Amino acid sequence: MSRRVGRNAYTGLFNDVVLLAARVVVGGIFVAHGWQKYDQGFAGTEQFLGGLGVPEPAIAAQVATYVELVGGALLALGLFAPIAGVLLAAQMAGAIWYAHRTTEVFVDQGGWELPAALGVAALVLGLVAPGRITLDQLVTWPFRARAARRKAENAETAEAAEVPPPVEEKVTIKA
């Protein structure tokens, strides 16, 4: 007795649920960090970023806060996930460059492991595999259904046009 291995309805659904959970966790962490910046105020975040040597710390404080807040929420919801993933990964690259590049690896020593893991996770979840349980899927469903219907109709008319008309042949029987 052989066992069929591969993707089926159950593994597909399982993968989508796992990707949803990953998006919610990673996006939630970003939202929490963005909320922390927002809660302490832009002045506090600006002062912190200025101390790190970030150029234009007033603008960077607002950008960092809103990228993490809004980008994290969008990633968790699966809405514009590719854009959110790229922006969050870029945010984490900046955090590594300005705050963590001269430190140890481990987060308890001010290291870069957490921003690196979050940035890569956001990039993968945004660009490679957001899954099928997303708001993007829900919002675009009517358009994809209409496009599939139109494609099927076009294929049907093209198939009908390719069938040559029947050829009538005269057959004579000699006796």
N, CA and C of each residue as an Amber inpcrd file, in Angstrom:
protein
   525
   0.8400000  -1.1710000   0.0000000   0.0000000   0.0000000   0.0000000
   0.8880000   1.2380000   0.0000000   0.6700000   2.1110000  -0.9400000
   1.4820000   3.3250000  -1.0180000   0.7030000   4.4990000  -0.4350000
   1.4400000   5.3850000   0.1010000   0.8320000   6.5820000   0.6810000
   1.1810000   7.7610000  -0.2040000   0.1750000   8.4900000  -0.6070000
   0.3880000   9.6400000  -1.4810000   0.9010000  10.8140000  -0.6530000
   2.0030000  11.3660000  -1.0800000   2.6010000  12.4930000  -0.3780000
   2.5320000  13.7030000  -1.2870000   2.1620000  14.8220000  -0.7370000
   2.1120000  16.0440000  -1.5410000   1.1120000  17.0130000  -0.9530000
   0.8870000  18.0650000  -1.6690000  -0.0240000  19.1100000  -1.2000000
  -1.4550000  18.6950000  -1.5150000  -2.3030000  18.7460000  -0.5210000
  -3.7230000  18.5070000  -0.7230000  -4.5000000  19.5920000   0.0070000
  -5.7870000  19.4430000   0.0740000  -6.6190000  20.4880000   0.6920000
  -6.2580000  20.7050000   2.1520000  -5.8840000  19.6360000   2.8380000
  -5.5850000  19.7760000   4.2650000  -4.2390000  20.4400000   4.4940000
  -3.2040000  20.0330000   3.7600000  -1.9050000  20.6690000   3.9590000
  -1.9540000  22.1140000   3.4870000  -2.7070000  22.3910000   2.4320000
  -2.8380000  23.7690000   1.9650000  -3.4880000  24.6460000   3.0170000
  -4.5590000  24.1570000   3.6250000  -5.2370000  24.9070000   4.6770000
  -4.3280000  25.0460000   5.8910000  -3.6300000  23.9790000   6.2520000
  -2.7030000  24.0290000   7.3860000  -1.6320000  25.0840000   7.1430000
  -1.0460000  25.0810000   5.9560000  -0.0270000  26.0840000   5.6190000
  -0.5840000  27.4940000   5.7260000  -1.7850000  27.7050000   5.2350000
  -2.3880000  29.0380000   5.2840000  -2.6670000  29.4910000   6.7150000
  -3.0800000  28.5720000   7.5710000  -3.3300000  28.9180000   8.9720000
  -2.0140000  29.2440000   9.6780000  -0.9670000  28.4710000   9.3880000
   0.3410000  28.7390000   9.9890000   0.8750000  30.0910000   9.5180000
   0.7300000  30.3950000   8.2360000   1.1800000  31.6910000   7.7260000
   0.3630000  32.8340000   8.3240000  -0.9190000  32.6250000   8.5200000
  -1.7490000  33.6310000   9.1880000  -1.2410000  33.8720000  10.6080000
  -0.9730000  32.7980000  11.3440000  -0.4700000  32.9380000  12.7180000
   0.8700000  33.6720000  12.7290000   1.7520000  33.3370000  11.7960000
   3.0600000  34.0010000  11.7260000   2.9010000  35.4820000  11.4160000
   2.0070000  35.8120000  10.4790000   1.7750000  37.2230000  10.1500000
   1.2280000  37.9820000  11.3470000   0.3050000  37.3700000  12.0760000
  -0.2940000  38.0410000  13.2310000   0.7510000  38.2620000  14.3240000
   1.5910000  37.2690000  14.5680000   2.6070000  37.4080000  15.6210000
   3.6490000  38.4490000  15.2270000   4.2150000  38.3270000  14.0360000
   5.2540000  39.2640000  13.5980000   4.6730000  40.6710000  13.4570000
   3.5060000  40.7840000  12.8310000   2.8590000  42.0940000  12.7170000
   2.5140000  42.6790000  14.0670000   2.0730000  41.8320000  14.9950000
   1.7520000  42.2970000  16.3430000   2.9670000  42.8330000  17.0790000
   4.1140000  42.1880000  16.8830000   5.3470000  42.6910000  17.5090000
   5.6950000  44.0630000  16.9540000   5.5660000  44.2340000  15.6520000
   5.8300000  45.5450000  15.0580000   4.8530000  46.5990000  15.5830000
   3.5860000  46.2540000  15.6790000   2.5950000  47.1970000  16.2010000
   2.9490000  47.5870000  17.6360000   3.3510000  46.6160000  18.4360000
   3.7200000  46.9090000  19.8270000   4.9120000  47.8560000  19.8960000
   5.9050000  47.6360000  19.0460000   7.0810000  48.5180000  19.0360000
   6.7220000  49.9060000  18.5100000   5.8640000  49.9630000  17.5020000
   5.4130000  51.2560000  16.9950000   4.5870000  52.0000000  18.0290000
   3.7330000  51.2570000  18.7470000   2.9170000  51.8910000  19.7810000
   3.7940000  52.4190000  20.9090000   4.8490000  51.6860000  21.2300000
   5.7850000  52.1240000  22.2650000   6.4110000  53.4690000  21.8740000
   6.8060000  53.5950000  20.6180000   7.3810000  54.8590000  20.1350000
   6.3300000  55.9750000  20.1680000   5.1240000  55.6550000  19.7390000
   4.0460000  56.6370000  19.7090000   3.6900000  57.0740000  21.1270000
   3.6400000  56.1190000  22.0410000   3.2560000  56.4020000  23.4220000
   4.2880000  57.2760000  24.1360000   5.5530000  57.0810000  23.8550000
   6.5750000  57.9110000  24.5130000   6.6850000  59.2830000  23.8620000
   6.0490000  59.4430000  22.7340000   6.0190000  60.7370000  22.0560000
   7.1360000  60.8620000  21.0370000   6.8830000  61.6660000  20.0400000
   7.8700000  61.8410000  18.9800000   9.1350000  62.5060000  19.5010000
   8.9980000  63.3620000  20.5250000  10.1780000  64.0430000  21.0620000
  11.1380000  63.0400000  21.6960000  10.5930000  62.0900000  22.4360000
  11.4470000  61.0750000  23.0580000  12.1100000  60.1810000  22.0210000
  11.3490000  59.7740000  21.0090000  11.9080000  58.9380000  19.9430000
  12.9340000  59.7240000  19.1460000  12.6470000  61.0150000  18.8980000
  13.5930000  61.8740000  18.1740000  14.9030000  62.0080000  18.9470000
  14.8170000  62.1870000  20.2510000  16.0120000  62.3170000  21.0660000
  16.8240000  61.0130000  21.0380000  16.1400000  59.8830000  21.1410000
  16.8160000  58.5890000  21.1020000  17.5140000  58.3840000  19.7590000
  16.8070000  58.6420000  18.6610000  17.3850000  58.4500000  17.3280000
  18.5230000  59.4350000  17.0640000  18.3960000  60.6560000  17.5540000
  19.4730000  61.6410000  17.4120000  20.7310000  61.1850000  18.1250000
  20.5690000  60.5580000  19.2820000  21.7070000  60.0340000  20.0150000
  22.4030000  58.8950000  19.2940000  21.6780000  58.1950000  18.4360000
  22.2640000  57.1050000  17.6540000  22.9580000  57.6000000  16.3900000
  22.7540000  58.8760000  16.0590000  23.3580000  59.4230000  14.8460000
  22.4920000  59.3040000  13.6140000  21.2000000  59.0670000  13.8080000
  20.2840000  58.9710000  12.6710000  20.1010000  60.3650000  12.0930000
  20.2700000  60.5250000  10.7700000  20.0500000  61.8480000  10.1750000
  18.5730000  62.2340000  10.2340000  18.3310000  63.5200000  10.3890000
  16.9660000  64.0500000  10.4880000  16.1360000  63.2510000  11.4880000
  16.5250000  63.2580000  12.7550000  15.8300000  62.4170000  13.7350000
  14.3570000  62.7650000  13.9290000  13.9580000  64.0100000  13.6870000
  12.5490000  64.3840000  13.8410000  11.6870000  63.6570000  12.8060000
  12.1680000  63.6300000  11.5740000  11.4330000  62.9310000  10.5040000
  11.5370000  61.4230000  10.7100000  12.7340000  60.9560000  11.0590000
  12.9510000  59.5220000  11.2510000  12.0820000  58.9760000  12.3760000
  11.8490000  59.7690000  13.4130000  11.0130000  59.3160000  14.5270000
   9.5810000  59.0640000  14.0650000   9.0530000  59.9770000  13.2640000
   7.6910000  59.7910000  12.7740000   7.6090000  58.6470000  11.7710000
   8.5860000  58.5620000  10.8810000   8.5940000  57.4820000   9.8940000
   8.6850000  56.1320000  10.5960000   9.6140000  56.0090000  11.5450000
   9.7880000  54.7410000  12.2610000   8.5110000  54.3510000  13.0010000
   7.8920000  55.3060000  13.6430000   6.6750000  55.0330000  14.4120000
   5.5570000  54.5420000  13.5060000   5.3090000  55.2660000  12.4250000
   4.1830000  54.9040000  11.5720000   4.4610000  53.6820000  10.7030000
   5.7060000  53.4720000  10.3000000   6.0210000  52.2520000   9.5450000
   5.7590000  51.0370000  10.4210000   6.1820000  51.1040000  11.6770000
   5.9710000  49.9570000  12.5610000   4.5000000  49.7930000  12.9220000
   3.8100000  50.8780000  13.2310000   2.3870000  50.7880000  13.5940000
   1.5320000  50.3270000  12.4110000   1.5720000  51.0750000  11.3430000
   0.7090000  50.7970000  10.1950000   1.2080000  49.5720000   9.4320000
   2.5170000  49.4900000   9.2070000   3.0670000  48.3410000   8.4880000
   2.8260000  47.0380000   9.2210000   2.9780000  47.0510000  10.5460000
   2.7150000  45.8480000  11.3230000   1.2610000  45.4230000  11.2410000
   0.3600000  46.3930000  11.3140000  -1.0720000  46.0810000  11.2070000
  -1.4100000  45.5430000   9.8190000  -0.8600000  46.1700000   8.7720000
  -1.1260000  45.6960000   7.4130000  -0.5730000  44.2860000   7.1930000
   0.6160000  44.0220000   7.7260000   1.1920000  42.6840000   7.5880000
   0.3200000  41.6600000   8.3180000  -0.1090000  41.9750000   9.5180000
  -0.9400000  41.0460000  10.2860000  -2.2560000  40.7570000   9.5690000
  -2.8440000  41.7710000   8.9640000  -4.1120000  41.6050000   8.2610000
  -3.9490000  41.0070000   6.8670000  -2.7370000  41.0590000   6.3440000
  -2.5290000  40.5740000   4.9870000  -3.0660000  41.5360000   3.9490000
  -2.9770000  42.8060000   4.2410000  -3.4380000  43.8380000   3.3110000
  -2.2120000  44.6020000   2.8300000  -1.9680000  44.5940000   1.5370000
  -0.7560000  45.1790000   0.9590000   0.4910000  44.5820000   1.6210000
   0.4570000  43.2830000   1.8630000   1.5440000  42.6000000   2.5750000
   2.9100000  42.7730000   1.8980000   3.0190000  42.7300000   0.5710000
   4.3520000  42.9280000  -0.0240000   4.9420000  44.3030000   0.2930000
   4.1280000  45.3390000   0.2300000   4.6160000  46.6870000   0.5220000
   4.9840000  46.7920000   2.0010000   4.1120000  46.2880000   2.8700000
   4.3750000  46.3330000   4.3080000   5.6380000  45.5430000   4.6500000
   5.8130000  44.3750000   4.0440000   6.9870000  43.5530000   4.3200000
   8.2790000  44.2400000   3.9390000   8.3020000  44.8720000   2.7820000
   9.5100000  45.5790000   2.3360000   9.7990000  46.7680000   3.2490000
   8.7750000  47.5460000   3.5840000   8.9850000  48.7130000   4.4530000
   9.4670000  48.3000000   5.8450000   8.8770000  47.2470000   6.3920000
   9.2940000  46.7840000   7.7220000  10.7140000  46.2270000   7.6920000
  11.0660000  45.5110000   6.6290000  12.4350000  44.9910000   6.5080000
  13.4310000  46.1410000   6.3820000  13.0730000  47.1720000   5.6240000
  13.9480000  48.3420000   5.5010000  14.0860000  49.0520000   6.8460000
  12.9940000  49.1360000   7.5930000  13.0230000  49.7370000   8.9280000
  13.9950000  48.9660000   9.8230000  13.9460000  47.6380000   9.7630000
  14.8300000  46.8270000  10.6020000  16.2830000  46.9060000  10.1300000
  16.4870000  47.0590000   8.8320000  17.8530000  47.2540000   8.3340000
  18.4340000  48.5500000   8.8810000  17.6160000  49.5960000   8.9120000
  18.0640000  50.8580000   9.4980000  18.3310000  50.7320000  10.9870000
  17.4930000  49.9780000  11.6840000  17.7050000  49.7750000  13.1250000
  19.0070000  49.0260000  13.3730000  19.2690000  48.0200000  12.5570000
  20.5260000  47.2680000  12.7110000  21.7070000  48.1820000  12.4360000
  21.6190000  48.9760000  11.3800000  22.7370000  49.8360000  10.9950000
  23.0430000  50.8920000  12.0580000  22.0170000  51.5730000  12.5180000
  22.2480000  52.6870000  13.4360000  22.3440000  52.2710000  14.9030000
  21.6320000  51.2430000  15.3180000  21.5830000  50.9330000  16.7460000
  22.3220000  49.6640000  17.1480000  22.5030000  48.7230000  16.2200000
  22.9850000  47.4140000  16.6440000  24.2370000  46.9170000  15.9290000
  24.7660000  47.6400000  14.9960000  25.8660000  47.0990000  14.1850000
  27.1710000  46.9250000  14.9650000  27.3860000  47.6740000  16.0090000
  28.6420000  47.5650000  16.7540000  28.4710000  46.7480000  18.0280000
  27.3490000  46.0680000  18.1720000  27.0820000  45.3210000  19.3970000
  27.2240000  43.8240000  19.1500000  26.9870000  43.0790000  20.1700000
  26.9950000  41.6240000  20.0970000  25.7790000  41.1490000  19.3060000
  25.7210000  39.8490000  19.1000000  24.5990000  39.2630000  18.3760000
  23.3370000  39.2290000  19.2350000  23.4780000  38.9080000  20.5090000
  22.3330000  38.5940000  21.3390000  21.5890000  39.8340000  21.8260000
  20.2730000  39.7310000  21.8290000  19.4110000  40.8580000  22.1510000
  19.5940000  41.3330000  23.5950000  19.9200000  40.4380000  24.5130000
  20.0980000  40.8660000  25.9000000  21.3480000  41.7150000  26.1000000
  22.2020000  41.7560000  25.0680000  23.3930000  42.6010000  25.0920000
  23.2620000  43.7520000  24.0870000  22.0250000  44.0470000  23.7010000
  21.7820000  45.1190000  22.7310000  22.0650000  44.6880000  21.3030000
  22.0670000  43.3850000  21.0750000  22.4570000  42.8410000  19.7730000
  21.4050000  42.9640000  18.6930000  21.7750000  42.4910000  17.5210000
  20.9700000  42.6850000  16.3150000  20.0740000  41.5000000  15.9810000
  20.0310000  40.4610000  16.8080000  19.2760000  39.2610000  16.4520000
  17.7750000  39.5120000  16.3010000  17.1710000  40.2880000  17.1890000
  15.7280000  40.5360000  17.1000000  15.3640000  41.3660000  15.8700000
  16.0250000  42.5010000  15.6160000  15.6520000  43.2290000  14.3950000
  15.9420000  42.4450000  13.1220000  16.9940000  41.6220000  13.1280000
  17.2860000  40.8140000  11.9410000  16.1940000  39.7740000  11.7250000
  15.8050000  39.0860000  12.7890000  14.7640000  38.0660000  12.6660000
  13.4290000  38.6900000  12.2550000  13.0820000  39.8170000  12.8490000
  11.8270000  40.4770000  12.4920000  11.8440000  41.0040000  11.0570000
  12.9700000  41.5720000  10.6450000  13.0690000  42.0940000   9.2850000
  12.9730000  40.9970000   8.2380000  13.6790000  39.9120000   8.4480000
  13.6270000  38.7980000   7.4880000  12.2390000  38.1680000   7.4940000
  11.6470000  37.9970000   8.6800000  10.3000000  37.4260000   8.7570000
   9.2930000  38.3080000   8.0220000   9.3790000  39.6140000   8.1940000
   8.4600000  40.5280000   7.5050000   8.6410000  40.4450000   6.0000000
   9.8850000  40.3540000   5.5580000  10.1600000  40.2610000   4.1240000
   9.6090000  38.9620000   3.5460000   9.8500000  37.8600000   4.2210000
   9.3570000  36.5590000   3.7340000   7.8370000  36.5280000   3.7520000
   7.2270000  36.9610000   4.8460000   5.7670000  36.9320000   4.9320000
   5.1050000  37.9050000   3.9620000   5.7960000  38.9730000   3.6370000
   5.2230000  39.9360000   2.7010000   5.4020000  39.5400000   1.2530000
   6.5990000  39.0840000   0.8990000   6.9070000  38.8270000  -0.5100000
   6.7620000  37.3750000  -0.9350000   7.1510000  36.4530000  -0.0950000
   7.1960000  35.0530000  -0.5100000   5.9010000  34.3290000  -0.1860000
   5.4230000  34.4520000   1.0520000   4.3040000  33.6100000   1.4530000
   3.3800000  34.2750000   2.4600000   2.5340000  35.2030000   2.0210000
   1.5600000  35.7310000   2.9800000   0.4200000  34.7480000   3.2440000
   0.2670000  33.7410000   2.3940000  -0.8160000  32.7720000   2.5440000
  -2.0700000  33.2380000   1.8310000  -3.0980000  32.3810000   1.8900000
  -4.3540000  32.7130000   1.2120000  -5.3810000  33.3300000   2.1430000
  -5.1310000  33.3080000   3.4550000  -6.0750000  33.9020000   4.4010000
  -5.6110000  35.3350000   4.6670000  -5.9540000  36.2230000   3.7480000
  -5.5430000  37.6220000   3.8370000  -6.7060000  38.5200000   3.4480000
  -6.6350000  39.7560000   3.8680000  -7.6380000  40.7150000   3.4160000
  -7.4670000  41.0220000   1.9310000  -6.2340000  40.9310000   1.4380000
  -6.0270000  41.1110000  -0.0030000  -6.8550000  40.1080000  -0.8010000
  -6.8790000  38.8580000  -0.3660000  -7.6670000  37.8300000  -1.0500000
  -9.1550000  38.1540000  -0.9840000  -9.5920000  38.6080000   0.1750000
 -11.0040000  38.9300000   0.3540000 -11.4200000  40.1260000  -0.4890000
 -10.5820000  41.1480000  -0.5180000 -10.9090000  42.3690000  -1.2510000
 -10.8620000  42.1460000  -2.7540000  -9.9190000  41.3440000  -3.2200000
  -9.7510000  41.1680000  -4.6680000 -10.5490000  39.9930000  -5.2220000
 -11.2510000  39.2410000  -4.3750000 -11.9700000  38.0710000  -4.8440000
 -12.9470000  38.3670000  -5.9860000 -13.7950000  39.3830000  -5.8910000
 -14.7340000  39.6160000  -7.0050000 -14.0220000  39.8910000  -8.3270000
 -12.8950000  40.5930000  -8.2710000 -12.1660000  40.9210000  -9.4940000
 -11.5120000  39.6750000 -10.0870000 -10.9650000  38.8140000  -9.2230000
 -10.3460000  37.5780000  -9.7030000 -11.4000000  36.6370000 -10.2670000
 -12.5990000  36.6020000  -9.6560000 -13.6740000  35.7500000 -10.1620000
 -14.1320000  36.2350000 -11.5290000 -14.2500000  37.5450000 -11.6940000
 -14.6640000  38.1070000 -12.9780000 -13.6040000  37.8350000 -14.0490000
 -12.3350000  37.9680000 -13.6870000 -11.2540000  37.6990000 -14.6380000
 -11.2240000  36.2330000 -15.0300000 -11.4640000  35.3300000 -14.0900000
 -11.4890000  33.8980000 -14.4060000 -12.6560000  33.5680000 -15.3270000
 -13.8090000  34.1850000 -15.0740000 -14.9720000  33.9690000 -15.9340000
 -14.6920000  34.4720000 -17.3510000 -14.0850000  35.6540000 -17.4520000
 -13.7610000  36.2300000 -18.7580000 -12.7510000  35.3500000 -19.4910000
 -11.7700000  34.8330000 -18.7780000 -10.7590000  33.9670000 -19.3900000
 -11.4020000  32.6790000 -19.9120000 -12.3230000  32.1150000 -19.1450000
 -13.0060000  30.9000000 -19.5760000 -13.8580000  31.1650000 -20.8130000
 -14.5490000  32.3070000 -20.8380000 -15.3560000  32.6470000 -22.0100000
 -14.4800000  32.8550000 -23.2410000 -13.3430000  33.5220000 -23.0720000
 -12.4280000  33.7300000 -24.1910000 -11.8620000  32.4150000 -24.6980000
 -11.5390000  31.5130000 -23.7990000 -11.0180000  30.2050000 -24.2140000
 -12.0860000  29.4210000 -24.9550000 -13.3270000  29.5480000 -24.4980000
 -14.4350000  28.8440000 -25.1320000 -14.6770000  29.3690000 -26.5440000
 -14.6690000  30.6800000 -26.7240000 -14.8880000  31.2470000 -28.0670000
 -13.7010000  30.9620000 -28.9790000 -12.4760000  30.9610000 -28.4120000
 -11.3010000  30.6410000 -29.2360000 -11.3460000  29.1890000 -29.6680000
 -11.8000000  28.3170000 -28.7950000 -11.8990000  26.8980000 -29.1380000
 -12.9500000  26.6910000 -30.2200000 -14.0620000  27.4080000 -30.1080000
 -15.1300000  27.2860000 -31.1150000 -14.6600000  27.8190000 -32.4610000
 -13.8290000  28.8350000 -32.4570000 -13.3480000  29.4170000 -33.7120000
 -12.3150000  28.5230000 -34.3860000 -11.6260000  27.6910000 -33.6160000
 -10.5890000  26.8310000 -34.1810000 -11.1420000  25.5830000 -34.8480000
 -12.3760000  25.2010000 -34.5670000 -12.9490000  23.9940000 -35.1560000
 -13.2940000  24.2790000 -36.6100000 -12.6870000  23.5500000 -37.5240000
 -12.9900000  23.8100000 -38.9490000 -14.3980000  23.3170000 -39.2810000
 -15.0040000  23.9500000 -40.2450000 -16.3560000  23.5230000 -40.6240000
 -16.2910000  22.1130000 -41.2270000 -17.3570000  21.3640000 -41.1100000
 -17.3510000  20.0030000 -41.6620000 -17.2080000  20.0460000 -43.1790000
 -16.4830000  19.0820000 -43.7020000 -16.2490000  18.9960000 -45.1370000
 -17.1750000  17.9320000 -45.6970000 -17.8930000  18.3290000 -46.7510000
 -18.7860000  17.3630000 -47.3910000 -18.0630000  16.7390000 -48.5620000
 -18.0810000  15.4370000 -48.5760000 -17.4420000  14.7250000 -49.6800000
 -18.5140000  13.9650000 -50.4480000 -18.2890000  13.9170000 -51.7620000
 -19.2020000  13.1450000 -52.5890000 -18.6390000  11.7510000 -52.7450000
 -19.4480000  10.8070000 -52.4610000 -19.0260000   9.4310000 -52.5830000
 -19.8720000   8.7930000 -53.6900000 -19.2090000   8.2130000 -54.6360000
 -19.9380000   7.4760000 -55.6790000 -19.5910000   6.0190000 -55.5730000
 -20.5860000   5.2370000 -55.6910000 -20.4010000   3.7850000 -55.6060000
 -20.5930000   3.2160000 -57.0110000 -19.6100000   2.4840000 -57.4600000
 -19.6810000   1.8440000 -58.7810000 -20.1210000   0.3880000 -58.5660000
 -20.9990000   0.0440000 -59.3720000 -21.4870000  -1.3400000 -59.2560000
 -21.0670000  -2.1890000 -60.4090000
